[in-house]
Amino acid sequence: MVVQVVSGMISEFDRFCSDAADIGIAPEFHARLRSIDDAARSLDAAALVEARKKMVETACLHFREGEMVRHILDKPYGYAGDFEVIDWIYAKRVAASTDRGRFWDEFFHVQDAPLAVNWRRHRFFDELCLVVEDREARQKPIRILSVGSGPCREIVDGLKALALDPDGVAITCVDIDPTSVAYAKRLIQAELPRFDRSFMFHIGNAMRFRSQVKFDLIWSAGLFDYFNQKQGAFLLRRLASFAREGSRLVIGNFASSHATRAWIEWCGQWFLTHRSFKDLDDFIDDDLRECVEVSFFTDPRAAINFMALDFQRDLDNGQGGSTRLVQ
Ligand SMILES: C[S@@+](CC[C@H](N)C(=O)[O-])C[C@H]1O[C@@H](n2cnc3c(N)ncnc32)[C@H](O)[C@@H]1O
């Protein structure tokens, strides 16, 4: 019975979307998606797969006319949230070849999720300013670690805006995807050639990353949402071992308050673990908590939550826990 109800709701949503490019998106667009999502909660696993398939094969055909949703659904690099689509989100790219396609791309860019991703870039700039303003207290060069670095767009934009001396900053980027790293390197060469030698890239799993040096700012936005609680806690602890007294570690994660979750899941097949501040706080173990001041913030739409750890002392100064760093 529920199967038919959900199937009928998806058919109605498909009809509703077929007019949208001519008459505009009605306010109930997301409400309809949320109703489908709510109704689908009582489906068994097999029926849920069928319902999601129906959405992709009906309503999503409209969105696929645009380049953004088409890319997100097709996952040309084999995973959701690749460097290219993230950079298209930063660029607010509208390049579909038809009017309807451009309509859907424009629509895409004003949804909460891409707006929040874009906001990450502004937040990174603020974090960079903080670390630079306090440069006397820092190492020389200032050391920044970006984990799950993707296109590095936020770093490139931040460095361009601040007009720093390339020798005054050393940025280490970790990403598991070699294609993503190649893209970031091209971006740096094209937009920030003077800083070519300021960047160092590690291709590999962040979980296994090790460092001989400590960092002033550790930034990881758009990665923790792909991990379960145990993995997230492990990675936070690992990253914390690269911090020293005075360092700041900032992680971002899609928020449990994100209002368009149904849109990204049903129409983008993009599944993330959404987290509250409390969930993020639960990543912190007792040893780590003793070393840090913890604060939380969110973007203006409350779509992405951030947790910042300000280190009052090193984690591995002899009193810390099990993840030790060889200096
Ligand atoms: C959604 S993007 C975020 C990019 C960037 N941080 C930003 O906010 O613009 C996630 C990135 O993490 C990378 N990634 C995914 N799993 C990873 C892992 N286990 N270790 C390192 N990088 C990973 C992906 O290749 C991708 O470039």
The ligand as a Gaussian input file, in Angstrom:
#p B3LYP/6-31G(d) Opt

LIG

0 1
 C       33.114000      17.297000      -1.228000
 S       34.830000      17.425000      -1.667000
 C       35.338000      18.778000      -0.650000
 C       36.458000      19.589000      -1.281000
 C       36.950000      20.799000      -0.493000
 N       37.331000      20.473000       0.861000
 C       35.924000      21.904000      -0.481000
 O       35.277000      22.106000       0.545000
 O       35.765000      22.567000      -1.491000
 C       35.489000      16.016000      -0.851000
 C       36.921000      15.682000      -1.257000
 O       37.423000      14.694000      -0.358000
 C       38.135000      13.722000      -1.077000
 N       38.094000      12.483000      -0.285000
 C       37.072000      11.620000      -0.131000
 N       37.395000      10.636000       0.709000
 C       38.672000      10.879000       1.115000
 C       39.566000      10.236000       2.018000
 N       39.209000       9.130000       2.668000
 N       40.790000      10.771000       2.189000
 C       41.159000      11.905000       1.549000
 N       40.340000      12.563000       0.693000
 C       39.113000      12.068000       0.487000
 C       37.450000      13.631000      -2.420000
 O       38.326000      13.126000      -3.419000
 C       37.047000      15.091000      -2.654000
 O       38.022000      15.793000      -3.376000

